[in-house]
């Protein structure tokens, strides 16, 4: 079982998710620890793979992207092969094994209905994809990929 971050690690993760561009001095001050401790703890979190990288939070709507959620029914024994293939498409942002009547869910961003239509048709042409169900998102109420949001507790 993975080692769970302690309270200090959790506070560091929260601060990095709020704004990873701040200096270690600012982050250390916010979590009330030394700069050296903050640097060492963040480095350890990176080495453990808890922090996988750093990136900007971009608003897809402002870049003209819409969201679609696709459910897939896959031939028995071929789920991981299909999921890996689906995940290679740059339009696909998340792929999940799920419980229920479908086997997998893919969350996609697209600019045009035509782009989405071509993608769905390419899925249906894949070996072992038996069926898809496509949902076009009408309104995004919340889309936040940070694990620790502003309202959450700083501990895991």
Number of C-alpha atoms within 10 A of each C-alpha: 3 6 6 11 16 11 13 17 20 18 22 25 25 23 20 19 19 14 14 16 13 11 11 19 14 13 24 19 13 12 17 12 14 14 16 12 13 21 16 12 17 19 13 14 17 13 11 12 10 14 14 9 7 11 8 8 11 8 10 13 12 8 9 11 14 20 22 19 18 20 22 25 17 22 14 8 9 12 18 12 12 19 19 11 12 20 17 10 11 10 19 19 14 13 18 13 15 12 9 7 9 16 17 21 21 20 18 22 21 19 15 11 11 10 12 20 13 11 18 15 11 11 20 15 12 13 12 17 16 13 14 18 12 16 12 14 10 9 8 9 5 6 7 8 9 13 11 20 13 12 6 10 11 18 15 13
